[in-house]
Amino acid sequence: MPPSGAPHLPVNYRLRLAHLYSSHMNVYGDRGNVIALQQRCAWRGIELSVTAIEPGAEADWGSFDLAFFGGGQDSGQALIARDLLERQGIGLRAAIEEGLVLLAICGGYQLLGHYFLTHTGERLPGLGALDVYTIGGKRRLIGNIVVEARLGTGAPVRLVGFENHSGRTYHGVGVQPLGRVLAGYGDNGEDGVGGAVYRNTFGCYLHGALLPKNPQLTDHLIGLALRRRYGPNATLAPLDATLELHAQRVMVERLV
């Protein structure tokens, strides 16, 4: 059921989302991010179709408005890294440069960078779309996390999630931090940075799933995709998020 006060609208916009390697990269509830995008679109009369991009699949990246790349174990990343680079690399990199709205979590985030050097010494080549690289550590960084982020020109928001990663991701000058870590470890447990942003691509370590817990980010991504597809006058209808925001505040107050 829609939340209280949600409009019942006919379909007035249509968007397409590519779900990268959903069979291999789907840990800690990451599929819930796609469900959250679909539901908050549907409540507004936006039809969001989802296409799974699995190994061996061809993808017309120019036809997509959104993309999601979830987290996976090192073994899962190794299985799809070559396909990502060789089959999807040129088209996906071009789409990112052209403003494709993409959310990448954990392993997906790592593979969008230059490389991931695992704790066993295996070097997995990345797409090179984000100016980051990842080094595997022997100790896992695990626990709840709060990142204070600025989404567009609005006031800062506090994003909540759950992180569980051994990789330490370090930024180059070509990306901006998504936000500042208020609780938890963040990208590497050293510099207080949580996540990276480049154009309309967002990468971070927040599982949980991230978007159901943080409707501000969900709506920010949808809004970016709408304006990219339909122009600057395309706007999101107001949508109630009382319960989600209450749960978010409880976690922030508990952790910060």
Secondary structure, DSSP 8 states (H G I E B T S, - for coil): ---TT-------EEEEEEEETTTTS--TTTHHHHHHHHHHHHTTTEEEEEEEE-TT----GGG-SEEEE----HHHHHHHHHHIIIIIHHHHHHHHHTT-EEEEETHHHHHHSSEEE-TTS-EEE---SSSEEEEEEEEEEEEEEEEEE--TTS--EEEEEEEEEEEEEEE-TTSEEEEEEEES-TTTSSS-EEEEEETTEEEE--BS-HHHH-HHHHHHHHHHHHHHHH-TT--------HHHHHHHHHHHHHH-
